[in-house]
Each structure stands twice: as structure tokens, then as C-alpha cells.
């Protein structure tokens, strides 16, 4: 019987060559960042660490706290002329907050490294990742604009003309404004939850490591979906502290804002694997 000898086919890896290696590397790089399990009481530990960092660099923290308090004061002055716009612009606290806290994240990072934090360096911490932060900021800006528009719509549908609040936010709590209050809280809660889920660890993650805006945002959302109980507690804790800090003419933000900023850094360090 006549048989024809044929050469064995080359192994798949040999024929693929460098292309196969590049594909494998891409698959590895595309793997999601691993998240650490968190204890139910983790948010209180983050606050403790945030307070520690604040006491180690109090003047720097008070500077950023004063910036937050000044923002609140400006909103109060504007409220006397255009209360509807103030309710819409108040959403900007959640937009500006993560960016203003970049200096606090940088301070906590330097304290971890045993370095001496400096105000000048903290103010320009964004420069190392300016492109990525600009993209992420644009996404948050779109969400904030939608929130502002939704707030104006709720205001317009709830009142016939411009109501007289007598220059006081407390006038909004009148029982006759119950429909407006409920609608505003529902709309605001939805947008606030979305911004929180997208940015809870995204900004410190962008500052700390080589990552893109989409990966940082997705990692933040994954964290909220994977451990909703802990992150809900963290969100409620932040909300409660900020509300209390707003009561004495925003002066509580002098301390509350920097402590929360430092604590958010430690939340990222605890939640994202290989962050150390």
C-alpha cells in the first residue's frame, strides 16, 4: 500500500507567533481589578484614619475645609436672589467635591509614604493624571447638568411662580411644600446615588495608579454592587456628616470636609486590591 508522508502541522503557538503573546497580554490587562472584602464596620475605621490624617496636617485640611465652607456661603448669598438655581447648583457639591478632595488624597498618600505634605503640591496633584481626570470630570459634569435641569423642572412644577422664602432655606420645610420636598429628594437621591457609585473610589484610584477613567468608574460601580451594605453605610455616613456640618452656616465643613476627604482615600486603599 502506497502511503504519503506529510509533515506534522506546526504547533498553534508557533504559527501565531508574537500575535498570540500580544493577545494573551491584552486579556490579562483587560481583567477587572480585584476588590477586597470589607468588614461591615469598615466605614468607621476609614473615618478614624481620616481624622488621624487631619490631625497630622491640620492647616492643610482647614484650607480645603474653608474652600467647601466658602462654596456654601456663596450659595446662601445667591439663594436670596435665585432660590431655584441654588437648589440646582447645590448638586455641584457632589461634582466639585471629588476634585477638590484631590489635594486631600495626595496629602494622605504622602503621609502613608512618610513624606511631608505641602499645600502647593496638593494643589497641583491633578497634573500627573490631568487627561484622565478631565475625561472623568466631563462624565460627572454631564450627570450634574442633568441633575440641575431635573431640579429646575421639579421646582417649576411644584410652584406657581416664584414663592417667597423670605431668604431662608427653612421656609422650604413648610408642610404645604411637602410634594416639592418629596419629589426633590427622590430626584436628588437618584442622581446622588449615581455620582456616588461612579466616583466613590474612582478619583483616588486615578490619582494613585495608571488607569483610565472608564476602568476607574467601573471599578467604583463594581464595588458598590459587590458590597452594597458596606457602601450604603458609607454613603449614609457621608450624607449625615455633611448635613450636620451644613447647619451652622456651613462652618462644620471646615473639619468635616477634610476628614471625609482623607477617609475616602483610606476607603479606596482598603477596597481596591494591590493598592498598597
Secondary structure, DSSP 8 states (H G I E B T S, - for coil): -----------HHHHHTHHHHHHHHHHHHTS---B----TTHHHHHHHHHHHHHHHSHHHHHHHHHHHHHHHHHHHHHHTT-HHHHHHHTTHHHHHHHHHTHHHHHHHHHHHTT----HHHHHTGGGGGHHHHHHHHHHHHHHHHHHHHHHHHHHHHH-SS----TT-GGGGG-GGGHHHHHHHHHHHHHHHHHHHHHHTTHHHHHHHSS--HHHHHHHHHHHHHHTHHHHHHHHHHHHHHHHHHHHTTTTTHHHHHHHHHHHHHHHHHHHBTT--
